[in-house]
Amino acid sequence: MKIACTTLACPDWSLDTILERFAAYGYDGVDFRGLGDEMNVWRLEAFSSGAKATAKKIARSGLEVSAFSSSARVFIPDPAERDKQVAEVAEYARLCRRFEARLIRVFGGPLGQTPLEQALEVAAATLRRMAEAAGEDVTLAVETHDDWTRTRPLAELLERVSLPNAGVLWDLHHPYREGGESPRQSYDNIGRYTVATHLKDSRLTGGEKYEYCLPGEGDVPLAEMVALLAAGGYDGYLTLEWEKKWHPELADPEVALPAYAEYMRGLAGRGDA
């Protein structure tokens, strides 16, 4: 079992603090989703002219770069905007090679009024272009997010592209909480394509409304989902996505990160991870 966390959890931490505390809390990797006020880390000096020194710093901490989480989307109606998404993936692929990382998260993107069949055609073509730009040694992971939260359309997208370096990032929360899927239903649809994960928990507050909470304090069946992954041979990162950046009311990273590490060790002790 390898655990990581996205940098959304600690928007006020410096790179040095991230590395020091992630290592101290028992994490194995860092998923870079921005740093400070910059969401595209490839624009930062630490990941451009200073990349060599940063890579050494990460290696000394004992951590790996588990992923670079981009903002790129495989579905956008405007062809010119699609070109920009492919260019963003190319920038992150360059970082992957500098930092010995192998995974880039991409989004499906909102469909708007576009029929699903048409969206699948566009998304498949764009994902193929992204995969070519990334290169064979870098894998693209389309997240169960936005209008791709339900897993069957996402599975169909991966079936269409049928590429070894394209897969799914299964955000364990969204298909269950927002898509109404059971863990087994989600796994049967996308388990074979899953190359990365995001974990978070929540509890209902009335109707369909929910609030995020520390892992194990909500009612998302994370243990069942992790057990399905383990039984299927998944050996990638189990990554906490604690969105403190977008939800300032969430517990501070000094609380959330150790809590997740302890929760995951508990699952491993029970044989669920």
BELURNOR-V213345 format. One record per residue. N is the residue number from 0. SS is DSSP state (helix for helix, strand for strand, loop for the rest). BURIAL is b if it has 24 or more other ideal C-beta (glycine too) atoms within 12 Angstrom, else e. Layout:
# BELURNOR-V213345
n: [N	N]
ss: [SS	SS]
burial: [BURIAL	BURIAL]
This chain:
# BELURNOR-V213345
n: [0	1	2	3	4	5	6	7	8	9	10	11	12	13	14	15	16	17	18	19	20	21	22	23	24	25	26	27	28	29	30	31	32	33	34	35	36	37	38	39	40	41	42	43	44	45	46	47	48	49	50	51	52	53	54	55	56	57	58	59	60	61	62	63	64	65	66	67	68	69	70	71	72	73	74	75	76	77	78	79	80	81	82	83	84	85	86	87	88	89	90	91	92	93	94	95	96	97	98	99	100	101	102	103	104	105	106	107	108	109	110	111	112	113	114	115	116	117	118	119	120	121	122	123	124	125	126	127	128	129	130	131	132	133	134	135	136	137	138	139	140	141	142	143	144	145	146	147	148	149	150	151	152	153	154	155	156	157	158	159	160	161	162	163	164	165	166	167	168	169	170	171	172	173	174	175	176	177	178	179	180	181	182	183	184	185	186	187	188	189	190	191	192	193	194	195	196	197	198	199	200	201	202	203	204	205	206	207	208	209	210	211	212	213	214	215	216	217	218	219	220	221	222	223	224	225	226	227	228	229	230	231	232	233	234	235	236	237	238	239	240	241	242	243	244	245	246	247	248	249	250	251	252	253	254	255	256	257	258	259	260	261	262	263	264	265	266	267	268	269	270	271	272]
ss: [loop	strand	strand	strand	strand	strand	helix	helix	helix	helix	loop	loop	loop	loop	helix	helix	helix	helix	helix	helix	helix	helix	helix	helix	loop	loop	loop	loop	strand	strand	strand	strand	loop	loop	strand	loop	loop	strand	loop	loop	helix	helix	helix	loop	helix	helix	helix	loop	loop	loop	helix	helix	helix	helix	helix	helix	helix	helix	helix	helix	helix	loop	loop	strand	strand	strand	strand	strand	strand	strand	strand	strand	strand	loop	loop	loop	loop	loop	helix	helix	helix	helix	helix	helix	helix	helix	helix	helix	helix	helix	helix	helix	helix	helix	helix	helix	helix	helix	loop	loop	loop	loop	strand	strand	strand	strand	strand	loop	loop	loop	loop	loop	loop	loop	loop	helix	helix	helix	helix	helix	helix	helix	helix	helix	helix	helix	helix	helix	helix	helix	helix	helix	helix	helix	loop	loop	loop	loop	strand	strand	strand	strand	strand	loop	loop	helix	helix	helix	loop	loop	helix	helix	helix	helix	helix	helix	helix	helix	helix	helix	helix	loop	loop	loop	loop	strand	strand	strand	strand	strand	strand	helix	helix	helix	helix	helix	helix	loop	loop	loop	loop	loop	helix	helix	helix	helix	helix	helix	helix	helix	helix	helix	helix	strand	strand	strand	strand	strand	strand	loop	strand	strand	strand	strand	strand	strand	loop	loop	strand	strand	strand	strand	strand	loop	loop	loop	loop	loop	loop	loop	loop	helix	helix	helix	helix	helix	helix	helix	helix	helix	helix	loop	loop	loop	loop	loop	strand	strand	strand	strand	loop	loop	loop	loop	loop	loop	loop	loop	loop	loop	loop	loop	helix	helix	helix	helix	helix	helix	helix	helix	helix	helix	helix	helix	helix	helix	helix	helix	helix	helix	loop	loop	loop]
burial: [b	b	b	b	b	b	b	b	b	b	b	e	b	e	b	e	b	b	b	e	b	b	b	e	b	b	b	b	b	b	b	b	b	b	b	b	e	e	b	b	b	b	e	b	e	b	b	e	e	e	b	e	e	b	b	e	b	b	e	e	b	e	b	b	b	b	b	b	b	b	b	b	b	b	b	b	e	e	e	e	e	b	e	e	b	b	e	b	b	b	b	b	b	b	b	b	e	b	b	e	b	b	b	b	b	b	b	b	b	e	b	e	e	e	e	e	e	e	b	b	e	b	b	b	b	b	b	b	b	b	b	e	b	b	e	e	e	b	b	b	b	b	b	b	b	b	b	b	b	b	b	b	b	b	b	b	b	b	e	b	b	e	b	e	b	b	b	b	b	b	b	b	b	b	b	b	b	b	b	e	b	e	b	e	e	b	b	e	b	b	b	e	b	b	b	b	b	b	b	b	b	b	e	e	e	e	e	e	e	e	e	b	b	b	b	b	e	b	e	b	b	b	b	b	b	b	b	b	b	b	e	e	e	b	e	b	b	b	b	b	b	b	b	b	b	e	e	e	e	b	b	e	b	e	e	b	b	b	b	b	b	e	b	b	e	e	b	e	e	e	e	b	b]
